[in-house]
Amino acid sequence: MNNLAVAQLVDALFTILQLLIFARVMLSWFPISPWNPIARWLRRIVDPILRPFRRMLPSFGGIDFSPLLALAVIYVVHQVVLSLMLGGSVSPTLAILAVVRQVTLTIVVIFCIVLFIRVLFSLFHADPWHPLVMGLRRLTDPMVRPFAGVVPRGAGIDGAAAIAFLVALAAYFAGRALFNALGAY
């Protein structure tokens, strides 16, 4: 087997691993019995990979970001292995910086999305007692609370959530520019 064929095999294995982690995350979002054979098989394969990342990265507001960190690390290791196999060189510092960049910016994007959904809920006057709305408010309250005194509470849009969304969006673009300036792409 030549180097290119081995690289393609390694590429396929990393892709399958990433898909399995993604499937495990999707499995946790649906009410599937933990005794389901597919669920047990996925947990048996993926949970040992996620376990060290769960120890490193705490959950925020009930959201487990460890699969995100695992995917970022696997992606960077994937790129490093392929680069080395195909005759390139790798900077360990830039590889670590790429993981930090990917995890940080993805977490900020997730925060932007949930804050934007909260703003939409307030704009369309969603039922405040609906479990989804209550859960979203509980999840985003720590991000919105610092801006609660800045904007008076009105009957229309949730101004504090809108400001928190804009700050998170600005943090995303500032973080992206910073990481790009540092050479982490």
Secondary structure, DSSP 4 states (H G I P E B T S, - for coil): --HHHHHHHHHHHHHHHHHHHHHHHHHHHS---TTSHHHHHHHHHHHHHHHHHHHHS--BTTB--HHHHHHHHHHHHHHHHHHHHTT----HHHHHHHHHHHHHHHHHHHHHHHHHHHHHHHHTT--TTSHHHHHHHHHHHHHHGGGTTTS---SSS-HHHHHHHHHHHHHHHHHHHHHHHHT--
